[in-house]
Amino acid sequence: MKMTSSLFCSFLLLLSVVACNSEEKKAPTETKPSTVAGTDTLPKTNPVTSLNSYVAVDVSPMDMCYFPVDYPKLKMVGQADPLPLARVIYSRPHLQGRRLFEAVLKYGEPWRLGANEATELQLFKAATVSDKKIPAGRYIMYCIPQIDKWTIVLNSNIDCWGLKQDVSKDVARIDVAAIKTIQRAEYFTMLFEKTNTGADLLMAWDDTEVRLPFSF
């Protein structure tokens, strides 16, 4: 019995040695990205530092606001007219640790109301903007900020980059009150807010807010 047990133990020891050698000789298995719902799970990257071989990623993203608010969504579910009333296309600069005045903008100096291409207002039907009657059409917008008011300018020099001020093409100049708010907006923001007669185009950045009234 003792010899039989000894032989059995020796046999088990031999099997374990053979098994270990077999595992060591196996080629390493290549790890492939897994898929979830048909989408490859790739390594996460930092969007700020990652390279884009097609075009540089802009730090001031382009945005668009409509009146009626969320018009494209309403249209898709059959709750909107064939055309909106107004649309603004603009790029959104941000503060990056700065204060708006005087680090980014200066009082009394024209500003394009955004970044990159000139900010564009499109009126799909005639409107009264503050007390100015404005025909339907496309306009660029810029402003001249002061401490207590901003002069908002509609101009016909469309499809241009930045602000090359040409006052001969100004369509209207409208003064609106500038107020200070307790909250601060990191990104320049434009949006329409519905009113009893139409909408206010709200413009906000840092702790400054102005409203341009539209009636349709």
RAGIJO-V943407 format. One record per pair of residues at least 24 apart in sequence whose C-alpha atoms are under 10 Angstrom apart, sorted by the first residue. I is the first residue (numbers start at 1). GAP is how many residues later the second one is. D is the distance in Angstrom with one decimal. If there is no record, write none. Layout:
# RAGIJO-V943407
<<I;GAP;D> <I;GAP;D>>
This chain:
# RAGIJO-V943407
<<58;33;9.6> <58;35;9.8> <58;58;9.3> <59;32;9.4> <59;33;8.5> <59;34;7.3> <59;35;8.3> <59;56;9.7> <60;30;9.5> <60;31;5.7> <60;32;4.9> <60;33;4.7> <60;34;7.1> <60;54;8.6> <60;55;6.7> <60;56;7.8> <60;127;8.7> <60;128;9.4> <61;29;8.5> <61;30;5.4> <61;31;5.5> <61;32;7.5> <61;33;9.7> <61;54;8.8> <61;55;9.4> <61;126;9.7> <62;27;7.3> <62;28;5.6> <62;29;4.0> <62;30;6.2> <62;31;9.3> <62;52;9.2> <62;53;8.6> <62;54;8.8> <62;55;9.3> <62;57;9.8> <63;25;8.4> <63;26;6.0> <63;27;5.5> <63;28;5.8> <63;29;7.0> <63;126;9.1> <63;127;8.8> <64;24;5.6> <64;25;4.5> <64;26;6.4> <64;27;8.5> <64;55;10.0> <64;56;9.6> <64;57;10.0> <64;126;8.4> <64;127;8.4> <65;24;6.8> <65;25;8.7> <65;56;9.7> <65;124;9.8> <65;125;7.1> <65;126;5.6> <65;127;6.9> <65;136;9.4> <66;55;9.9> <66;56;9.6> <66;125;7.5> <66;126;6.7> <66;127;9.8> <66;135;9.8> <67;56;9.7> <67;124;8.6> <67;125;6.1> <67;126;8.1> <67;127;8.1> <67;131;8.8> <67;132;7.5> <67;133;9.6> <67;134;9.1> <68;124;7.8> <68;125;8.7> <68;126;7.7> <68;130;9.0> <68;131;8.5> <69;122;8.2> <69;123;6.5> <69;124;7.4> <69;125;7.8> <69;130;9.4> <70;122;9.7> <83;41;7.0> <83;42;9.1> <84;38;9.7> <84;39;8.5> <84;40;6.5> <84;41;8.6> <85;37;8.5> <85;38;6.1> <85;39;5.1> <85;40;6.1> <85;41;8.6> <85;42;8.7> <85;51;9.2> <85;113;9.4> <85;131;7.8> <86;35;7.2> <86;36;5.6> <86;37;4.6> <86;38;5.8> <86;39;7.8> <86;40;9.6> <86;41;9.1> <86;50;9.1> <86;51;9.6> <86;52;9.8> <86;106;9.1> <86;113;9.7> <86;128;9.4> <86;130;9.7> <87;33;8.1> <87;34;5.8> <87;35;5.2> <87;36;6.7> <87;37;8.2> <87;51;9.5> <87;104;9.5> <87;105;8.9> <88;31;7.3> <88;32;5.6> <88;33;4.6> <88;34;6.4> <88;35;8.9> <88;50;9.7> <88;51;9.6> <88;52;9.3> <88;53;9.3> <88;102;8.1> <88;103;8.3> <88;104;9.1> <88;113;9.2> <89;25;9.5> <89;28;9.3> <89;29;8.8> <89;30;5.9> <89;31;5.3> <89;32;6.7> <89;33;8.5> <89;51;9.5> <89;101;9.2> <90;24;5.9> <90;25;7.2> <90;26;8.3> <90;27;7.5> <90;28;7.3> <90;29;4.7> <90;30;6.6> <90;31;8.9> <90;50;9.9> <90;51;9.6> <90;98;9.6> <90;99;9.2> <90;100;8.3> <91;24;5.0> <91;25;6.4> <91;26;7.4> <91;27;8.5> <91;28;7.3> <91;96;9.8> <91;97;8.4> <91;98;9.2> <91;99;9.8> <92;24;8.9> <92;27;10.0> <92;94;9.7> <92;95;6.0> <92;96;5.2> <92;97;6.8> <92;98;8.8> <92;113;9.8> <93;93;8.6> <93;94;5.8> <93;95;5.8> <93;96;9.0> <93;112;9.4> <94;91;8.5> <94;92;5.5> <94;93;4.3> <94;94;6.2> <94;95;9.5> <94;111;8.4> <94;112;8.9> <95;90;8.6> <95;91;5.6> <95;92;6.7> <95;93;8.4> <95;110;8.6> <95;111;7.6> <96;90;7.6> <96;91;9.1> <97;89;8.6> <98;88;9.4> <98;108;9.2> <99;85;10.0> <99;87;9.6> <99;106;9.7> <99;107;7.0> <99;108;9.1> <100;86;9.6> <100;88;10.0> <100;105;7.4> <100;106;6.1> <100;107;8.3> <100;108;8.6> <101;44;9.9> <101;46;9.4> <101;105;9.0> <101;107;9.8> <105;39;9.8> <105;40;8.3> <106;38;9.1> <106;39;7.6> <106;40;8.4> <106;41;9.8> <107;37;7.4> <107;38;5.3> <107;39;5.0> <107;40;6.8> <107;42;10.0> <107;43;9.3> <108;35;9.4> <108;36;5.7> <108;37;5.7> <108;38;5.8> <108;39;9.0> <108;42;9.1> <108;43;9.5> <109;34;8.4> <109;35;5.7> <109;36;6.9> <109;37;8.7> <110;32;6.9> <110;33;5.6> <110;34;4.5> <110;35;7.2> <110;40;9.9> <110;41;9.1> <110;42;9.6> <110;43;9.5> <110;53;8.2> <110;54;9.8> <110;55;8.1> <111;30;9.2> <111;31;5.7> <111;32;5.4> <111;33;6.2> <111;34;7.7> <111;41;9.7> <111;51;8.9> <111;52;7.2> <111;54;9.5> <112;28;8.6> <112;29;6.7> <112;30;4.3> <112;31;6.4> <112;32;8.9> <112;40;9.9> <112;41;9.6> <112;49;9.6> <112;50;6.4> <112;51;5.6> <112;52;9.1> <112;53;9.2> <113;27;9.5> <113;28;6.8> <113;29;5.2> <113;30;6.4> <113;31;9.4> <113;39;9.1> <113;40;10.0> <113;49;9.5> <113;50;9.3> <113;75;8.4> <113;76;9.5> <113;77;9.2> <113;90;8.6> <114;27;9.3> <114;28;8.5> <114;48;8.6> <114;49;9.9> <114;73;9.8> <114;74;7.0> <114;75;8.7> <114;76;9.3> <115;46;8.9> <115;47;6.8> <115;48;9.3> <115;73;9.4> <116;44;9.3> <116;45;6.1> <116;46;5.4> <116;47;9.0> <117;41;9.6> <117;42;7.6> <117;43;6.1> <117;44;4.2> <117;45;5.1> <117;46;8.2> <118;24;8.0> <118;39;9.2> <118;40;7.6> <118;41;7.1> <118;42;5.8> <118;43;5.4> <118;44;5.0> <118;45;6.3> <118;46;9.1> <119;39;9.0> <119;40;9.3> <119;41;9.2> <119;42;9.1> <119;43;8.3> <119;44;9.1> <120;34;9.1> <120;35;9.4> <120;36;9.8> <120;37;10.0> <120;38;7.4> <120;39;8.4> <120;40;9.8> <121;33;8.3> <121;34;9.6> <121;37;9.6> <123;93;9.9> <125;91;7.7> <126;89;9.1> <126;90;6.9> <127;71;9.2> <127;87;6.5> <127;88;5.7> <127;89;4.9> <128;70;9.5> <128;85;8.2> <128;86;5.8> <128;87;5.1> <128;88;6.5> <129;25;10.0> <129;43;9.0> <129;44;9.9> <129;45;8.1> <129;69;9.9> <129;70;9.7> <129;71;9.3> <129;72;9.9> <129;83;7.2> <129;84;5.8> <129;85;4.6> <129;86;6.5> <129;87;8.9> <130;43;9.9> <130;44;7.1> <130;45;8.7> <130;46;8.6> <130;70;9.5> <130;81;9.9> <130;82;6.8> <130;83;5.2> <130;84;6.2> <130;85;7.8> <131;41;10.0> <131;43;8.2> <131;82;8.9> <131;83;9.0> <131;84;9.3> <132;39;9.5> <132;40;7.1> <132;41;8.6> <132;42;7.9> <132;82;9.5> <133;39;8.9> <133;81;9.8> <133;82;9.4> <133;83;10.0> <134;37;8.1> <134;38;8.1> <134;80;9.9> <135;36;9.9> <139;30;10.0> <139;31;9.4> <139;32;8.5> <140;30;9.3> <140;31;9.8> <141;29;9.5> <141;31;9.9> <141;32;10.0> <142;31;9.7> <143;30;8.8> <143;31;9.2> <143;32;9.4> <144;29;9.8> <144;31;9.3> <145;30;9.6> <145;31;9.8> <145;32;10.0> <145;33;8.4> <146;31;9.3> <146;32;7.9> <147;30;9.2> <147;31;7.1> <147;32;8.7> <147;33;9.6> <147;61;9.5> <148;28;8.7> <148;29;6.0> <148;30;5.0> <148;31;6.8> <148;32;9.0> <148;60;9.8> <148;62;9.8> <149;26;6.5> <149;27;5.5> <149;28;4.3> <149;29;4.5> <149;30;8.0> <149;60;9.8> <149;61;8.0> <150;24;8.2> <150;25;5.7> <150;26;5.5> <150;27;6.4> <150;28;6.2> <150;29;10.0> <150;59;9.7> <150;60;7.5> <150;61;9.6> <150;62;9.9> <151;24;4.4> <151;25;6.4> <151;26;8.9> <151;27;9.7> <152;24;7.4> <152;58;9.8> <152;59;9.9> <152;60;8.1> <174;38;8.3> <175;35;9.9> <175;36;10.0> <175;37;8.7> <176;34;6.6> <176;35;6.7> <176;36;6.5> <176;37;8.9> <177;32;8.5> <177;33;6.0> <177;34;7.4> <177;35;9.0> <178;25;9.7> <178;26;9.6> <178;30;6.5> <178;31;5.7> <178;32;4.9> <178;33;8.0> <179;25;9.7> <179;28;8.2> <179;29;5.7> <179;30;5.4> <179;31;6.5> <179;32;9.4> <180;24;9.8> <180;26;9.1> <180;27;5.4> <180;28;4.8> <180;29;6.4> <180;30;9.1> <181;24;9.8> <181;25;8.6> <181;26;5.0> <181;27;6.2> <181;28;7.0> <182;24;9.6> <182;25;6.6> <182;26;9.2> <183;24;6.1> <183;25;9.0> <184;24;7.8> <184;25;9.7> <185;24;9.6>>
